[in-house]
Amino acid sequence: MKNKKSKISFAQALQLIVPYAKGKVIEQIKAVSVIVIYLVLFQLLILRLPIQQAGIITLGIVLVVIGLAFFIDGLNLGVMP
């Protein structure tokens, strides 16, 4: 008997992936936000330095959140049964 492959469209694939990925990214935002808030407050209140290049810093934080989401998901799939 020949295996039948399920064919789904790109839109259907997105409907499956987006809710899953959204939940994973939100978990990482919650984890990273505490550290980011602490560092921002420390720089502004203790060091009394302005935040320069906020756009680049924001991009870096977004990339960290996405990278952590991929890492934790890979860790869950590969290491933890």
Secondary structure, 3 states (H helix, E strand, C coil): CCCCCCCCCHHHHHHHHHHHHHHHHHHHHHHHHHHHHHHHHHHHHHCCCCCCCHHHHHHHHHHHHHHHHHHHHHHHHHCCC
